[in-house]
Amino acid sequence: MAMKSPDLSAFKAIPMQQKVLILIILLSGIGYGYWYFFDDPLQTNIDLLKVEIGKLDTEINKNKEKVKNLEELKRANAELEKQLAKNQEKLPPEEEAAQLLKQLNDLGTRIGLNLRLWRPSARQEDPSKLFVKLPTNVEMSGGYHTLALFFDRISKFPRIINVSNMRMGSAKAERDRISIQATFQITAFASPSAAAAPPATAAPAATSPGKK
């Protein structure tokens, strides 16, 4: 059966102004439908993407700053490690540091100082565990130049030795010479000694044959 053509007589009978108005309404509806279903969601997605891109840019900039700081920290850490290695060379074992203090004692006597007090104090371990301090309270008397020579010899030692809490007494005539009494603390720095291994447990004695 042949299809009938649509009857447009009713549409033709509509005045031209109304036809134009209907066309405008149809076009507006199509435009709104496109905006509502296509353009608006697309613009919303674009806005969301812009926000995400902004967050990523901020995160990238933060990471760049962290990397920059990390490189600076690495360089600083490398310098500290070099300095530490250099200082470690000047840190003898504790046993050697104790002998070093004895050498200083002998040095004072040898150059003519009168040793009045030589009192080692308790060993002090630094919180970093990298070194220990071996302080000794000292009291000596002698000529000004002899004391100056003693301290000059200490400053030239290849090991780290610190002189602190220095107190100088008034000059006195002693054995036809002017003598000055000096009280101070000498501290030798040393590498911590390894912990002593616990003694091995003695094995029980074997029972001789025939004994119960």
Backbone torsions as a table, in degrees:
resi	resn	phi	psi	omega
1	MET	NA	135.4	179.9
2	ALA	-77.5	139.3	-179.0
3	MET	-75.5	142.6	179.0
4	LYS	-83.9	142.9	176.3
5	SER	-70.9	144.8	179.8
6	PRO	-61.9	142.3	-179.5
7	ASP	-81.6	108.0	-178.0
8	LEU	-100.0	10.1	-176.9
9	SER	-63.6	-35.6	-179.6
10	ALA	-66.9	-40.8	-178.8
11	PHE	-67.5	-36.4	178.9
12	LYS	-66.9	-29.2	-178.7
13	ALA	-73.6	-13.8	-178.6
14	ILE	-74.2	136.7	178.4
15	PRO	-60.0	155.1	-175.9
16	MET	-61.4	-39.7	-178.3
17	GLN	-61.1	-40.6	179.1
18	GLN	-68.7	-37.0	177.1
19	LYS	-59.1	-44.3	179.9
20	VAL	-63.3	-41.8	-179.8
21	LEU	-63.5	-42.7	178.3
22	ILE	-62.3	-40.9	-179.9
23	LEU	-64.1	-41.5	179.2
24	ILE	-62.4	-42.8	-179.5
25	ILE	-63.3	-41.8	179.9
26	LEU	-63.7	-45.9	-179.9
27	LEU	-64.0	-38.8	178.7
28	SER	-64.3	-41.9	178.5
29	GLY	-62.3	-42.1	178.7
30	ILE	-64.0	-42.6	179.2
31	GLY	-63.1	-43.3	-180.0
32	TYR	-65.4	-42.6	178.9
33	GLY	-59.7	-41.3	178.9
34	TYR	-64.3	-44.7	-179.6
35	TRP	-62.6	-44.1	-175.2
36	TYR	-68.8	-42.8	-173.5
37	PHE	-91.8	-21.4	-174.0
38	PHE	-123.3	-58.0	-171.1
39	ASP	-70.2	-45.2	-176.8
40	ASP	-64.2	-48.7	176.7
41	PRO	-60.9	-36.0	179.5
42	LEU	-65.4	-42.0	179.2
43	GLN	-65.8	-37.2	177.7
44	THR	-63.1	-43.0	177.8
45	ASN	-63.5	-38.6	178.3
46	ILE	-63.0	-43.5	179.1
47	ASP	-62.6	-41.7	178.8
48	LEU	-64.2	-40.1	178.4
49	LEU	-64.3	-38.3	177.9
50	LYS	-62.4	-41.4	178.3
51	VAL	-63.0	-45.4	179.7
52	GLU	-63.2	-40.7	178.3
53	ILE	-63.0	-40.6	177.3
54	GLY	-61.0	-42.5	178.0
55	LYS	-63.0	-42.9	-179.8
56	LEU	-64.3	-39.9	177.7
57	ASP	-60.9	-43.1	178.6
58	THR	-62.1	-43.5	-179.8
59	GLU	-65.4	-39.7	178.4
60	ILE	-62.6	-43.3	179.3
61	ASN	-64.1	-39.0	177.4
62	LYS	-63.8	-43.0	-179.8
63	ASN	-65.9	-37.2	176.7
64	LYS	-61.3	-41.1	179.2
65	GLU	-65.8	-39.5	178.5
66	LYS	-64.2	-42.7	179.5
67	VAL	-62.9	-40.2	178.4
68	LYS	-62.1	-46.8	178.7
69	ASN	-64.8	-36.0	-179.8
70	LEU	-63.2	-42.1	178.7
71	GLU	-63.4	-40.5	178.3
72	GLU	-64.7	-40.4	178.6
73	LEU	-65.4	-38.3	178.2
74	LYS	-62.5	-42.4	179.6
75	ARG	-64.9	-43.8	179.1
76	ALA	-63.4	-40.3	179.7
77	ASN	-64.9	-38.9	178.2
78	ALA	-63.4	-40.4	178.2
79	GLU	-65.4	-40.7	179.1
80	LEU	-64.7	-38.7	178.6
81	GLU	-64.8	-39.3	176.6
82	LYS	-63.0	-44.7	-179.8
83	GLN	-64.4	-39.7	179.1
84	LEU	-63.4	-43.9	179.1
85	ALA	-62.6	-38.4	179.0
86	LYS	-66.2	-41.0	179.2
87	ASN	-70.5	-33.8	-179.8
88	GLN	-62.2	-31.2	178.3
89	GLU	-64.4	-25.7	-179.2
90	LYS	-93.0	1.1	-179.1
91	LEU	-102.6	105.4	178.9
92	PRO	-78.8	167.3	171.3
93	PRO	-62.5	160.1	-176.3
94	GLU	-57.8	-40.4	-178.2
95	GLU	-62.1	-40.2	179.5
96	GLU	-69.1	-37.0	178.7
97	ALA	-64.4	-38.5	177.6
98	ALA	-63.0	-40.1	177.1
99	GLN	-66.4	-34.3	178.8
100	LEU	-63.0	-41.4	177.7
101	LEU	-63.1	-38.9	177.5
102	LYS	-64.3	-37.1	177.5
103	GLN	-62.6	-38.9	177.8
104	LEU	-65.2	-39.3	176.3
105	ASN	-58.7	-49.2	-179.8
106	ASP	-64.8	-36.1	179.4
107	LEU	-61.1	-45.8	-180.0
108	GLY	-59.2	-43.6	179.3
109	THR	-66.7	-39.3	-175.2
110	ARG	-67.3	-35.4	-177.7
111	ILE	-88.7	0.6	172.0
112	GLY	107.6	13.9	176.8
113	LEU	-86.5	147.4	178.8
114	ASN	-95.1	109.4	-177.4
115	LEU	-80.4	116.6	-178.9
116	ARG	-102.1	-28.5	-178.8
117	LEU	-151.4	134.9	173.7
118	TRP	-143.9	94.3	-171.6
119	ARG	-122.8	101.8	176.0
120	PRO	-63.9	138.9	177.0
121	SER	-99.7	177.9	-177.7
122	ALA	-65.4	143.7	176.1
123	ARG	-62.0	136.6	-178.3
124	GLN	-121.4	122.4	179.0
125	GLU	-96.6	128.9	179.4
126	ASP	-68.3	144.0	179.2
127	PRO	-56.2	-26.5	179.5
128	SER	-72.9	-13.4	-178.4
129	LYS	67.3	10.4	-177.9
130	LEU	-87.8	-24.1	-179.7
131	PHE	-155.3	166.2	175.9
132	VAL	-125.2	157.2	177.8
133	LYS	-111.4	136.7	177.2
134	LEU	-120.3	87.6	-176.7
135	PRO	-84.4	148.6	177.4
136	THR	-138.7	126.8	175.8
137	ASN	-83.7	129.3	-172.7
138	VAL	-128.3	143.9	172.5
139	GLU	-135.7	119.5	-178.9
140	MET	-132.5	157.4	174.0
141	SER	-137.3	150.8	-179.9
142	GLY	167.1	-175.5	179.8
143	GLY	-66.8	154.1	-178.0
144	TYR	-57.9	-45.7	-177.8
145	HIS	-67.7	-32.9	179.1
146	THR	-68.8	-41.5	176.1
147	LEU	-62.6	-42.5	179.2
148	ALA	-62.3	-38.8	178.0
149	LEU	-64.5	-40.3	179.6
150	PHE	-60.5	-47.3	-178.8
151	PHE	-69.8	-31.8	176.9
152	ASP	-66.1	-40.0	178.2
153	ARG	-64.1	-38.8	178.5
154	ILE	-62.2	-42.6	-176.9
155	SER	-65.6	-20.7	-177.5
156	LYS	-96.5	2.3	177.4
157	PHE	-67.2	141.7	179.6
158	PRO	-72.5	-10.8	178.8
159	ARG	-97.1	162.4	-179.0
160	ILE	-82.4	113.4	178.3
161	ILE	-131.3	134.4	-177.6
162	ASN	-118.5	136.5	175.5
163	VAL	-112.3	124.9	-176.4
164	SER	-140.8	174.7	178.1
165	ASN	52.7	41.7	-178.0
166	MET	-73.4	131.2	174.8
167	ARG	-135.9	126.9	-178.7
168	MET	-108.7	130.6	177.3
169	GLY	-85.1	178.0	179.2
170	SER	-76.2	153.8	-179.4
171	ALA	-70.8	139.3	179.4
172	LYS	-134.2	150.7	175.3
173	ALA	-81.0	123.1	-177.1
174	GLU	-141.8	114.7	-179.7
175	ARG	55.5	52.2	176.5
176	ASP	61.2	26.7	175.4
177	ARG	-147.8	159.1	178.4
178	ILE	-83.2	125.2	-178.3
179	SER	-121.8	142.8	178.0
180	ILE	-119.9	134.7	178.0
181	GLN	-94.4	130.6	-179.4
182	ALA	-123.0	131.8	175.7
183	THR	-118.7	130.3	-177.2
184	PHE	-159.7	177.9	177.6
185	GLN	-124.1	128.5	174.3
186	ILE	-102.5	128.5	179.1
187	THR	-121.3	120.6	174.8
188	ALA	-96.8	137.6	178.7
189	PHE	-103.0	138.5	-175.4
190	ALA	-144.3	160.1	173.2
191	SER	-75.9	139.1	180.0
192	PRO	-61.0	136.6	176.7
193	SER	-72.8	146.9	177.0
194	ALA	-65.3	143.3	-179.6
195	ALA	-61.1	136.2	-179.5
196	ALA	-65.4	137.5	-180.0
197	ALA	-70.4	139.7	-179.8
198	PRO	-62.9	143.1	-178.9
199	PRO	-62.4	143.5	-179.3
200	ALA	-71.5	141.6	179.5
201	THR	-73.2	128.7	-177.6
202	ALA	-67.8	137.6	179.0
203	ALA	-74.5	142.3	179.2
204	PRO	-62.1	141.3	-178.0
205	ALA	-65.0	139.4	-179.9
206	ALA	-72.3	141.2	179.7
207	THR	-81.0	127.6	179.8
208	SER	-66.1	146.8	179.5
209	PRO	-60.5	137.0	177.7
210	GLY	94.7	-12.9	178.8
211	LYS	-99.7	144.4	178.7
212	LYS	-114.3	NA	NA
